[in-house]
Amino acid sequence: MRELKVLALVAVLLTQGCAVVAVGAIAGAAAGVTYTVLGVAEKTYNEEYDTVVDALQKALVSLDIKTGDTKKTEENNKVVVTEIEAFARDLTIQVTIERVTDKATRVVVDASKRYVIKDRATATEILIQTTNNLPKKS
């Protein structure tokens, strides 16, 4: 009987970490955020490119994330990709905003410490705040 109690206690302790991971995954999924195998967060918005860029920049300001270099790629006199380098304490954040169509814009956020340890929570929060800054549709 004692072994059964110890086994149950060990099982409860081992699943505690899984519960935290599951909650994070559920929060990201609820926001429509997906992750690549490398731990990079991404989301496609049903919004025009310029609208998403404005919402993302407001999100970075509200989260007190400092921006660095910005690189833009144009095709046919239209910006199709914007790459933003940003920083928050010990994080380096790479944000790519890509025009998929005139009404769809994809955002990819790679937040990492020393380019190795991924911070999915910060990447997800940037995308959530971007979503919150978009104009409300009625």
N, C-alpha and C positions, 0 to 999 in steps of 0.2 A: 504494500500500500504506500509506504514511504517513497519507493522508487517512482511510483505513478505520480505523486505530488511533485517530486523533483523534476520529472520529465515534463509535466504540465507547466511548471514555473520556467523551465528552460525554453519551452516552446513559446510562451508569452513574451519572454525577454528577447528572443531571436526575431519575433515578428514585429517588434516595436519600430525598428528601422524601416521595415517594409511599409508600415502604415504611413510613415512620414513621406516616403517616396511616392506611395500611392496617392496621397493627398496632393502633392505637388503635380503629379501627372494629371490628376483630375482637374485641378485649377487651370493648368495649361490647356487641356482639352476643352474645357468650358469656354475658354477665350478663343478657341479656334486656332491655337498655336500648335504647330507640329515641330518635330525635332529630327535632324539628320542623325545618322549613326555617329557623327563626330560631336554631337551635343550642341549643334547650332539651331537656334529657334527661327522659325519662318512662318509667315502668314501672308495670304493674298487677300487684298481688300477689294471690294466692289466699289471703287472710288477712282476718280481721276488722279493722275500722277501728282500734279501740283498740290492737290488737296491733301494727299498722304504725306508729301514732303513737309508741308506746313504743320500738320498734326504731329509728325515725328519730331520736328524741331522744338515744338512746344513741350513735348514729352521729355526731351532731353533737358530743357531748361527747368521744368518743374521737378525733375529728379536730381537737379544740380550736377548734371554730367557735363563736363567741359568738352567742347569739340576742338579738333585739330584740323588736319588737312582734309579738304573736300575735293574730290575728283569727279568730273562730269564727262560722260560720253554722249556724243550727239550722233544722230542719223537723220538725214533729210531736214536739217535745221530744227530738230526736236531733241531735247534731252531724253535719252532712253534709260540711262543708268547713272545714279549718283552713289558714290562711295564716300562714307564719312568715317573718319577716325575719331574716336572719343575716349575720354579717360575719366575714371572715378576711383580715387584712392589708388589701390593696387591693381585695378582692372584696366585692361586694354579692350576697347569695344570697337568692333568693325561692323558698320551698318551699310548694307547695300539695298538701294531702292531701285526697283526695275519696272519699267513700263511694259506690261504684258500686252495690253490693248489700250484703247482710249478710255475704257471704263474699268480696267483691272490693273492693280499695282501690287507687286510682290515685294515684301520687306524681309530681309535676312539679317539676323542679329547674332553676332559671335562675340560673347563676353568671356574673357579668360584672364586668369592670373598667370603671368610669366608664359603666356602662349600655350600652356599645357593644361591647366586645371580649368574646366569649363564652369561658368556660373550661369546655369540655366534659369535660375530664379530672377536674376537681374535682366537677362535677355527677354524673358517672358514679361516682366513688368514693363519694360520699354514698349513692347508690342501692345500690352493692355492699355497703357497710358496713351499710346498713339490712337488706339480704337476710341478711347474716351474723348479725345480731342477732335474727332471727326464731326462734321455737322450732323445733327440729328435728322433722320429721314422720317417723314410723317406718312 
